[in-house]
Amino acid sequence: MAITYNKDKRSGLTYAYETTYVWDKEKKQSRSKRTLIGRVDETTGEIVPTDGRGKKRSPNYVPSEDEYQMPTTVKELKSEVLRLLEENKMLRDKVDSLTNKLKKS
């Protein structure tokens, strides 16, 4: 394993990656797999961990109760999709009724 640094051409930021090398028997070549560690601080040179999407997140981050939580099981996901479809239908009905009111007046 090695730590490699890559500079993003668009943003100018430098990111640190943990690189592991694996031998590909079929192609008889070395292959590398990179995992993002974090962003490199320009002033100190220290690696600041990120959550993988460019956002900084505190190590003691706890989501609030009103923050949306993705469903973790298929059953939860199915019920969430059904809830959203029902909400979508209700909102479409409201839009249709408002559109009809505007047409009449």
N, C-alpha and C positions, 0 to 999 in steps of 0.2 A: 504494500500500500504506500501511496505517496500523496502529498498535498500539492495540487497544481493550482496556478492562478491564471485566470483568463479575464481580459479586459473587454467589456461590452463596447463595441464601436459606436452604437447609437447613444447610449447614456454616458459613456466614459467611466463607468463604475467598474471596479475590479472585484471579481468573485472568487472565492476559494472553494475548491472541489476536492473530495477524497477520491482518488483514482485507484482502482484495482485492476490488475492485468491478468488475463486468462488466456491460455493457449487454445486456439481453435484447431482441433486435430484434422478436420476436413480440409480447411484451407491452408493449414500449416503456417499460420500467422498468429501473432499476438493480437489480442483484442483488449480494449480498455473499457471499463465501466465507471462512469463518474457519478458521484452523489454530491449534491450541493451542501456545503457546510454553512456558508454565510457570505456576507459582504465584507470586503476589506476596508477598514477605516483609513482614509487617506492621510490623516494627520499622525495617527499612532501606529499604523500598520497592523493593528489588531483585527482579528476576525470576529465580526459581529454576527451571531447566529440569526438566520431568518427562517421563516416557516416554509420556504420553498417557492413562494409566490412573490418574493420581493418585499413582503411586509414584515416589519419588525414586530415581534410578539414577546411580551414579558415572560420570563420563565415561570412566574407564579400566576399566569393568566387563568382566570376562571370566567366562563361565559355567564352573562347575566340571565335572569329568568325570562326576560322579555326578548332576548336574542333568539333568532330562529335556529333550531337544531335539526340537522338532517336526520331523517329516519335511518335506523341502523339495521332493521330487519326487513324482509320482504313484506311481511304482514303490515308493518308500520308504513312502509313505502306505498303499498296498495291503498291503505286507508287515507294517506295524505293526498294521493292522486285523486281519489274519489272526492275528497273534501274540496280540493282545488277546482275540479270540474264543476261541482255544485256551485261554488263561489263564482266561477266564470259565467255559468248560466244565469245566476241571479244578476250579475252586473250587466250582462248583455240585455236582459229583460228591462233593466232600468234605463239603459241607453235607448232601447227601442221605444219605451214609453215616453221618454223625453223628446225623442225625435218626432214621434207622432204629435205631441203637444205643440211643438214648434211648427209643424206643417199645418195644423188646424188654425193657429193664430196668425 
